[in-house]
């Protein structure tokens, strides 16, 4: 019997669930197939993290039971508990960019609603919209497992998945183009005095459109060419060096490389609220920010959820 934290076993479990999720629509309803796909995504995420270390999916407790089991230091009848979906997807977002925790959690919430409420539908999304979004997430985890789609679903079904991935890519491109075009239009309407009153109530030049993330920098707006604000939360790299001001007087200078997740421009109202949109708009996907000494040694926030 495989260990509950074994990444190969979790990968095989994801394959099994996806086999059900990709069954003939005449054999299974979309709601049932979507349910299986949400279970597969969670198994894929656990496999990707456990491949790096089983500790990443173990729930920490005072006795350390789960950690000891994950390390192979405890066996017998002890039960291994894995982390919650929220913690799981948060760690995947930090470890495997551009995986989106928020998009992944939608599948978990839909599953819980479907199983534990009186609702008879898994999701309000049509099937044609569900699969492109789903496979955009799953493909990142497949890559994190150092596998390919053929390994997961076989060569025939892999062609179907590639089609969904192309649809999602087009969606991101279309959405990015729409947001930038609308921002240009909004600014032009403002300058000509023809901005509709209902729009003016929601946006005026100078309105704060930022997301309040921990780190930020200025970046030229792709819509109006003015300075906008690029923000991020995730610290991808921490560097430090020492500057000497006088004999025996040194100061440490800490620089953090941050992943960009949000862009906003107060001059035209453009907001790009995801890594994918920021990247598609041609903006920097990382930027440097000033840190402090406490950032030099920071570890995985394991157990602090």
QUIMODA-V653114 format. One record per backbone hydrogen bond with DSSP energy under -0.5 kcal/mol. CO is the residue of the C=O (numbers start at 1). NH is the residue of the N-H. E is the energy in kcal/mol with one decimal. If there is no record, write none. Layout:
# QUIMODA-V653114
co-><CO	CO>
nh-><NH	NH>
e-><E	E>
This chain:
# QUIMODA-V653114
co-><3	6	7	8	9	10	11	12	13	14	15	16	17	18	20	24	24	29	30	31	32	33	34	35	36	37	38	39	40	41	42	43	44	45	46	47	48	49	49	53	54	55	57	58	61	64	65	66	67	68	68	69	75	81	84	85	86	87	88	89	90	91	92	96	99	100	101	102	103	104	104	105	106	107	108	109	110	111	112	113	126	126	127	129	130	131	132	133	134	134	135	136	137	137	138	139	140	141	142	143	148	148	149	149	150	154	155	156	156	157	158	159	160	161	162	163	164	165	166	167	168	169	170	171	172	173	174	175	176	177	178	179	180	181	182	183	184	185	186	187	188	189	189	189	190	196	197	198	199	199	204	207	215	217	219	221	226	228	228	229	230	231	231	232	234	234	237	239	241	243	243	246	248	249	249	251	252	253	254	255	256	256	257	257	258	262	263	264	265	266	266	270	271	272	274	275	276	277	278	279	285	287	289	292	293	293	296	300	301>
nh-><6	10	11	12	13	14	15	16	17	18	19	20	21	22	23	27	28	33	34	35	36	37	38	39	40	41	42	43	44	45	46	47	48	49	50	51	52	52	53	56	57	58	83	60	64	68	69	70	71	73	74	72	78	59	88	89	90	91	92	93	94	95	96	99	101	104	105	106	107	107	108	109	110	111	112	113	114	115	116	117	129	130	131	133	134	135	136	137	137	138	139	140	140	141	142	143	144	145	147	146	151	152	153	154	154	158	159	159	160	161	162	163	164	165	166	167	168	169	170	171	172	173	174	175	176	177	178	179	180	181	182	183	184	185	186	187	188	189	190	191	192	193	194	195	193	200	201	202	202	203	207	209	232	230	228	225	221	219	230	264	217	261	262	215	236	259	257	255	253	245	251	249	250	245	246	243	254	241	291	239	258	289	236	237	287	231	272	229	269	206	207	265	273	263	278	279	280	281	283	282	260	258	256	295	296	297	298	302	304>
e-><-1.8	-2.2	-2.1	-2.4	-2.0	-2.1	-2.1	-2.2	-2.5	-2.6	-1.8	-1.3	-2.3	-2.1	-1.5	-2.3	-1.7	-2.2	-3.0	-1.8	-2.1	-2.0	-1.9	-1.7	-2.1	-2.2	-1.6	-1.9	-2.6	-2.4	-2.2	-2.4	-2.5	-2.0	-3.1	-1.8	-0.6	-1.1	-2.3	-1.8	-1.7	-1.0	-1.4	-0.5	-0.8	-2.7	-2.4	-2.5	-1.7	-2.7	-0.8	-1.5	-0.5	-2.3	-2.9	-2.8	-1.9	-2.3	-1.9	-2.1	-1.6	-2.1	-3.2	-2.4	-0.6	-2.1	-2.8	-1.1	-0.8	-0.9	-1.3	-3.0	-2.2	-2.0	-2.4	-2.6	-2.3	-2.4	-2.7	-1.4	-1.5	-2.0	-1.8	-1.2	-2.6	-2.8	-1.3	-1.2	-0.5	-2.6	-2.4	-0.7	-0.5	-1.3	-2.3	-2.2	-1.9	-1.4	-2.0	-1.8	-0.5	-1.2	-3.0	-0.7	-1.4	-1.9	-1.1	-0.6	-0.9	-2.2	-2.4	-1.5	-1.6	-2.5	-2.1	-1.7	-2.2	-2.3	-2.1	-2.1	-2.3	-2.2	-2.9	-2.8	-2.5	-2.3	-2.4	-2.6	-2.2	-2.4	-2.5	-1.9	-2.3	-2.4	-2.7	-2.3	-2.3	-2.5	-2.0	-2.5	-1.8	-0.7	-2.3	-0.9	-0.8	-2.6	-1.7	-0.6	-0.9	-2.2	-2.2	-0.6	-2.1	-3.1	-3.2	-1.7	-3.3	-1.8	-0.5	-2.0	-2.0	-2.7	-1.6	-2.2	-0.8	-2.1	-2.9	-3.1	-3.3	-0.5	-2.4	-2.6	-0.7	-2.7	-1.3	-3.0	-0.5	-1.8	-2.6	-3.1	-0.6	-2.7	-2.9	-1.3	-1.9	-3.4	-2.6	-3.3	-2.0	-1.6	-0.5	-1.9	-0.6	-2.2	-2.4	-2.6	-2.5	-1.9	-1.8	-1.6	-2.6	-3.4	-3.2	-1.9	-1.6	-0.5	-0.7	-0.9	-2.0>
